[in-house]
Amino acid sequence: MQYVNIIGSGFSSLSAACYLADSGFEVNLFEKNKSIGGRARKMVKDGFIFDMGPSWYWMPDVFDNFFRDFGKKTSDFYELKRLAPAYRVYFEDGTSIDIPDSLDEIFKIFEKEEPGAGKILSKFLEGAGNNYRIAMKNLVYKPGISPLELVTFETIKKLDQFVVTISRQIRKRFKNPKLIKILEFPVLFLGAKPQDTPAFYNFMNHADFVLGTWYPLGGMHKVVEAMETLALSLGVKIHTGSNVQKIATEDGKIKGLVIDDALIPSDVVLSGADYHHTETLLPFGLRSYKNSYWQKKTFAPSSLLFYVGFDKKLSGILHHMLFFDTDFEAHASAIYDDPKWPKSPLFYASFTSLTDSSVAPHDRESGFFLIPLAPGLEDSDTLREKYFNMILERLEKHTNQSIKPFISFKESYCLNDFIQDYNSYKGNAYGMANTLLQTAFLRPKIISKKVENLYFTGQLTVPGPGVPPSLISGKIAAELISQNTHQKV
């Protein structure tokens, strides 16, 4: 029996644990916090339930494929609801657009905003759908070991889309600034500016408009609970409150993990924790990447998050709301070009209690707010309060109602918390951005270059940031461990 110790309990770690246990490994998963899920933990307070991190359920086929690999269906664990409208976007002129769950209705909206844009969008989505199928078949399930992984007949035909950016591709086809913002928005899930993201990644528009926006009743943590149930049924042992102090090695090979000053022997170690932090658990000479490597990389944003309980039901809101009612470029620059707190931030709001009565007491509303920030900034209670008041005033203005007097409580979460709870490099929330020079084989490797039987998974390695990519990352890592272990036996 081969023993695998896994660090962390986020989506990638849980995914890998399931695959490894199903392949016959003895799997132990160690989580430093009191509850599992990593960034997808939940907060419970005064009868309210909040997802602490991920709140968008996109690319449902990836979730379906994961559970199908174990002879299960998502419906065996949780109920999905397709949101209609999917989300609302507010703009600088005070107007908003609701994105329906029907392609025909989306085409009509585009046509109304820009004559001819409906037909252009239809053609654009054909290409995006083709890219999605190529990505799922030829790219995202690859281990990122060699550039040759990307060379197929279909990908060669798409080479031009890796040297042109999404922003350029979209702006060549559409002129209306509102439509451009709607089309550029999905690539934010990849953690990079549209101006720095290869056009091939327009497959995120297919994920948005065609595959739709869904919600698991009970919240995104229901997915974590489903994966936990599956993992336990496969024999995975989960240990919470278990902070890894050191990765023990001998002659450049894994020996085990040190937890509470005791050695937990292991044949293989897989880390789903922050990649940079994981390497600090090794002797300096056994680290694959120096600090200078990480300092040069483009990281996806961090976030200032608020979890708010309201004493009454609110009007004029949707489950997902995007506030692009200020200068998009200025905020992006404050994240990537000149890191600082944005003068007038874009933000996102989610009111899951509109869709799900189980997440808030009767006649009350739960609110989740997110402001993207550059990693590594100063974080203080004063700054958090300043920005909360800023976005709440804009919410009140757009929904034409008084909201602040009806707040029963609010909790905040920001850079210091990401560092404290997840050992996150500079407090980043989404890992490393998927820019052209940080894609596939150009990302940090799943297999350690210096320690035998040490592996990595999650949003700092392949395929990249986001919940579906994390599920895929866990599968890739598990397959590599199984393959390499069986070769040695």
Secondary structure by P-SEA (a helix, b strand, c coil): cbbbbbccccaaaaaaaaaaaaaccbbbbbbcccccccccbbbbcccccccccccccccaaaaaaaaaaacccccccbbbbbbcccbbbbccccbbbbbcccaaaaaaaaaaaccaaaaaaaaaaaaaaaaaaaaaccccccccccccccccaaaaaaaaaaaccaaaaaaaccccaaaaaaaaccccccccccccccccccccccccccbbbbbcccccaaaaaaaaaaaaaabbbbbccccccccccccccccbbbcccccccccbbbbcccaaaaaaacccccccccaaaaaaccccbbbbbbbbbbcccccccccbbbcccccaaaaaaaccccccccccccbbbbcccccccccccccbbbbbbbbbbbccccccaaaaaaaaaaaaaaaaaaacccccccccccccccaaaaaacccccccccccccccccccccccccccccccccbbbbcccccccccaaaaaaaaaaaaaaaaaaaaaac
